[in-house]
Amino acid sequence: MHILLTNDDGIDSIGLKMLADAALRRGHTLLISAPKGQCSANSQHISLMGPIRVKKRDWPGAQAYAVEGTPCDCVRLSPNLTDRPIDFCLSGINRGENAGSAVYYSGTVSAAREAAMLYIPAMAVSIQVGADERMLAHLADTAIAMAEKMVKEELPRFTVINLNAPALPPEELKPMVLCPLSQSFYLDRYEQRENEGTADEMHFYLSVDDTSGLPREKIEPGSDFAFLQDGHITCTFLGNFRDFNGIFAEKMQDL
């Protein structure tokens, strides 16, 4: 396959490197088009004004470009950066799970969705915070193997495969499950802090606990968050409705 790799953590992220290494090991060709820097929570943001600067990067075995734009910009620009058809898009590996309502904010998921809108089969790949390189490498191999199985499946347009893994050693992972998104929503709040500007301004900051992240509502049993907490890799198909249970059972049984 000729694979497009992108992300929202930036072209220098370890998760992107692990995906690239796994794809190259399995004999695929790569186009890497990723943001120059951190672009988390950009959702489906695209740049409408001014130039989008693109700089070629040295990457053994791949064409690689750092884009001064959003994750979706990276995907939309990709046909201009290669003379070959793109067979599949992988976005990630994101630092932090993109489960439940996070998929509506995530630059990682939105980049994959942008590819799906362009008729490119796509998968978003994420792992819980705290994962080490061995965990990332295992998830990267799993994602590439899944892409190989799903590339000819003719996913409906706008449909994205959303893959998440807990931060556990490979031998401790429970079997991959197909599951729905959790509807648990964030219970975050904003703090007003001392005004650093003029007298007619108020300054607010999102309050985040460095140990537990953003608080959320109770997680429902059987949802992606619940399975992640129980140690499973989770797979959710986002987008146009289709019964993927049979496809999942057939394609993923040996992963």
C-alpha positions, 0 to 999 in steps of 0.5 A: 500500500501507499500509506498517508501518515499524519497526526495532531501531535506534530511530525516529531512525535514518537507515535508517528515514528512508530507507525512509520517504522511498522509500515516500512517493516511490512513493506509499504511506501509512505507519504508523511504529511504532519503538522510542524508542531502540536495541534491537539483539539483542532477538530475539523479546522482548516486554514482558509487565509494565507499560505500554508507553508510546507517544508520537506523533512529527511525521513529514511524510506519515506517522503515526509513534509512538515506542514504549518497548518492543521491536521486536516490541512495536512490531509487535504494537501497530501495529493499535491505532495505525491504522484501516487494514489493514496491507498490508506490514511493512518492518523496517530499514534495519539498520546491520549485515548480518543474515545467517547466525546473526545472524537468530536474535538480530536485533531487525530480523528478529524484528520482521518475523517478528512481522508475518508471524506476524500474517499481514502480509507482511514483509521485514527490510532490512539493510546492512553497517556503513559504508554512506553515505546514497547506499547506504542510499537505493538499498537503500531503493528496492530494498526498496520495489520488492520489497515492491510485487512480493511483497505479493500473493504470499501468502507462507506464515505465519511466512515473512520476506524477509531482504534484505541489502546490502554497503556499496558504491556502487550502480554497484559492486553485483553482481546480487541473488541468492537464497541460503541462510543461512550456518551460520557461527557466532560465535567471540566470547568474554567478558572478566572485568574488575575487579570493580566490585561486591561481593566475591561478584560477577564482571563479564564483558563481551562482547569485540568488535573495533571494526574487524572485529566479532564473529569467526566460523567459516569462511564457506561458499561459496554462502551469504548471507555469501559472496555479501555479501562478493563484493558481491551484494545477498542475499535469503533467505526465512526460515520455512516451506519453499517453493521460491521460486526461480521466484517470485524469478526472475520478480519480481526480474529487473528490480531 
